[in-house]
């Protein structure tokens, strides 16, 4: 086989984070009695995305994101609510959601049956990701999940990948492939770490040069096993 080991990103690659995020957002606002609509949610998404990119650039800590996104949103819309409580309520709602993309668990099960060693690599919050993996069944197909919160470093940090390499069986980097949807964390991180990369997307990104580009699980399986 071309690869013995696959490092899978979770959100946006196997787990449908956008759907889970939206559901969790509306559920949290409803539970707390905060008015909400599509425009507010879209603005939240933009603020959240900008904060996560700042986190990847090490401009802010991940702990700040959980409340700062609501503080900024509430200030902008003049919403009078406890942004810290909203952040915690949203996280609780998100932890209850393990929405898989169609075919995701089947892909992992087929790869596992063929002897491929599967690991999850994520910048998410540990208890949330562990809960979502259990709900989705992904916890049964991965040997280990490497969460940035546990490691102390995040993708694309070299230290994050050094920790991963030190704790997986395969030591030959030519036999390891990372699959993910983020050009800045998954693909940049994989390239900097010296392993092949598979950009899970339906279109090229001029800022990166991954080894492979595909949004097909069947194609990913062929890439790994052929």
C-alpha positions as a printed Julia matrix, in Angstrom:
226×3 Matrix{Float64}:
   0.0    0.0    0.0
   1.1    3.57  -0.64
   0.43   4.62   2.98
   0.21   2.68   6.24
  -1.04   5.6    8.33
  -3.72   8.23   7.83
  -4.08  11.34   9.97
  -7.65  12.59   9.6
  -8.82  16.04  10.52
 -12.31  15.9   12.02
 -14.39  19.03  11.44
 -15.02  19.73   7.78
 -13.42  16.43   6.78
 -15.39  13.67   8.51
 -17.72  15.59  10.81
 -20.2   18.13   9.43
 -19.18  21.0   11.67
 -21.14  23.71   9.86
 -24.44  21.93  10.46
 -23.51  21.09  14.06
 -22.36  24.66  14.7
 -25.58  26.18  13.38
 -27.8   23.79  15.31
 -25.82  24.34  18.51
 -25.89  28.11  18.07
 -29.66  28.33  17.65
 -30.29  25.82  20.46
 -28.09  27.81  22.85
 -29.8   31.1   22.02
 -33.23  29.51  22.35
 -32.36  27.97  25.71
 -31.14  31.32  27.03
 -34.03  33.28  25.52
 -31.81  35.39  23.27
 -33.37  36.64  20.0
 -31.67  35.12  16.97
 -31.97  34.99  13.18
 -29.94  33.99  10.13
 -28.2   37.37   9.87
 -26.98  37.17  13.46
 -25.76  33.63  12.92
 -23.9   34.55   9.72
 -22.19  37.42  11.51
 -21.26  35.08  14.36
 -19.73  32.66  11.85
 -17.59  35.42  10.33
 -16.39  36.59  13.75
 -15.69  33.02  14.84
 -13.72  32.24  11.68
 -11.56  35.34  12.09
 -10.81  34.43  15.72
  -9.8   30.85  14.84
  -7.45  32.17  12.15
  -5.93  34.5   14.74
  -5.51  31.46  17.02
  -3.65  29.59  14.27
  -1.37  32.62  13.93
  -0.85  32.5   17.73
  -2.3   35.96  18.18
  -4.87  34.8   20.75
  -5.42  31.75  22.94
  -8.16  29.2   22.26
  -9.7   29.92  25.67
 -10.44  33.48  24.57
 -12.36  32.37  21.48
 -15.13  30.65  23.43
 -16.36  33.9   24.97
 -14.84  36.62  22.78
 -16.94  35.66  19.75
 -20.13  36.27  21.74
 -18.83  39.42  23.38
 -18.07  40.92  19.96
 -21.37  39.74  18.52
 -23.46  41.06  21.41
 -21.68  44.43  21.34
 -22.32  44.75  17.61
 -26.03  43.93  17.85
 -26.69  45.56  21.2
 -27.73  42.26  22.75
 -27.96  42.31  26.54
 -26.94  38.82  27.62
 -24.22  36.97  29.48
 -21.7   36.13  26.75
 -19.78  33.76  29.03
 -22.91  31.75  29.81
 -23.79  31.73  26.12
 -20.35  30.36  25.28
 -20.67  27.54  27.79
 -24.21  26.71  26.69
 -23.16  26.56  23.05
 -20.29  24.21  23.86
 -22.68  21.91  25.71
 -25.01  21.86  22.7
 -22.12  21.21  20.3
 -20.83  18.33  22.43
 -24.15  16.58  21.87
 -23.76  16.69  18.08
 -21.85  14.05  16.13
 -23.07  14.69  12.59
 -21.08  12.74  10.01
 -20.79  13.43   6.33
 -22.37  10.68   4.23
 -19.86   7.89   3.78
 -17.37   9.14   6.38
 -17.65   6.3    8.89
 -17.8    3.74   6.07
 -14.54   5.08   4.62
 -12.8    4.78   7.97
 -14.14   1.28   8.54
 -12.93   0.13   5.11
  -9.48   1.61   5.67
  -9.26   0.02   9.11
 -10.28  -3.37   7.69
  -7.41  -3.08   5.2
  -4.91  -2.56   7.99
  -4.5    1.2    7.7
  -3.63   2.83  11.02
  -6.05   5.71  11.6
  -5.53   8.69  13.88
  -7.57  11.86  14.36
  -5.8   15.23  14.5
  -7.85  18.19  15.69
  -7.54  21.69  17.1
 -10.9   21.36  18.85
 -11.73  21.32  22.53
 -10.97  17.95  24.09
 -14.21  17.1   25.89
 -16.31  18.33  22.96
 -14.39  16.33  20.37
 -14.35  13.19  22.51
 -18.1   13.43  23.0
 -18.8   14.02  19.3
 -16.57  11.13  18.27
 -18.36   8.79  20.65
 -21.77   9.89  19.37
 -20.7    9.51  15.73
 -18.92   6.18  16.26
 -15.57   7.53  15.09
 -14.03   6.61  18.44
 -14.24   2.96  17.37
 -12.16   3.38  14.21
  -9.32   5.61  15.41
  -6.37   4.31  17.37
  -5.96   7.68  19.07
  -7.21  11.23  18.82
  -4.62  13.99  19.09
  -6.31  17.12  20.45
  -4.36  20.38  20.54
  -5.71  21.18  24.0
  -4.13  17.99  25.37
  -0.83  18.42  23.55
  -0.26  22.09  24.25
   0.38  22.91  20.61
  -1.94  23.14  17.63
  -1.87  22.47  13.93
   0.14  23.73  12.04
   2.82  23.87  14.79
   5.82  21.65  14.19
   5.68  20.7   17.88
   2.14  19.39  17.42
   3.25  17.06  14.64
   6.41  16.07  16.51
   4.17  14.87  19.34
   1.99  12.93  16.9
   4.98  11.26  15.24
   6.4   10.29  18.63
   3.14   8.56  19.55
   2.23   6.59  16.43
   3.64   3.29  15.23
   4.79   4.36  11.76
   8.13   6.19  11.76
   8.65   6.44   8.0
   7.14   9.79   7.05
   6.72   8.69   3.43
   4.09   6.24   4.68
   2.0    8.88   6.49
  -0.75  11.0    4.91
  -2.74  13.83   6.47
  -6.25  14.52   5.17
  -7.99  17.78   6.02
 -10.03  20.71   4.78
  -7.98  23.55   6.27
  -5.19  24.97   4.11
  -3.72  26.85   7.06
  -3.68  24.11   9.71
  -3.9   20.69   8.02
  -2.09  21.23   4.74
   0.44  23.82   5.86
   1.11  21.74   8.97
   1.58  18.54   7.0
   3.91  20.18   4.5
   6.01  21.75   7.25
   6.14  18.39   9.04
   7.45  16.64   5.92
   4.51  14.35   5.16
   2.19  14.05   2.16
  -1.03  16.01   2.29
  -4.55  15.54   0.92
  -6.6   18.72   0.72
 -10.24  17.74   1.21
 -11.88  20.26  -1.08
 -13.55  20.6   -4.46
 -11.3   23.41  -5.64
  -7.58  24.29  -5.62
  -6.23  26.91  -3.22
  -3.42  29.09  -4.62
  -1.9   29.55  -1.16
  -0.96  25.87  -0.8
   0.51  23.03  -2.84
  -0.87  19.77  -1.4
   0.13  16.34  -2.66
  -3.5   15.59  -3.54
  -6.77  17.5   -3.87
 -10.13  15.71  -3.69
 -13.52  15.88  -2.01
 -14.29  12.22  -2.75
 -14.03   9.57  -0.06
 -13.64   6.91  -2.75
 -10.68   8.83  -4.16
  -9.13   9.16  -0.69
  -9.38   5.41  -0.26
  -7.65   4.85  -3.6
  -4.91   7.34  -2.75
  -4.17   5.6    0.54
  -4.43   1.98  -0.53
  -3.32   1.84  -4.18
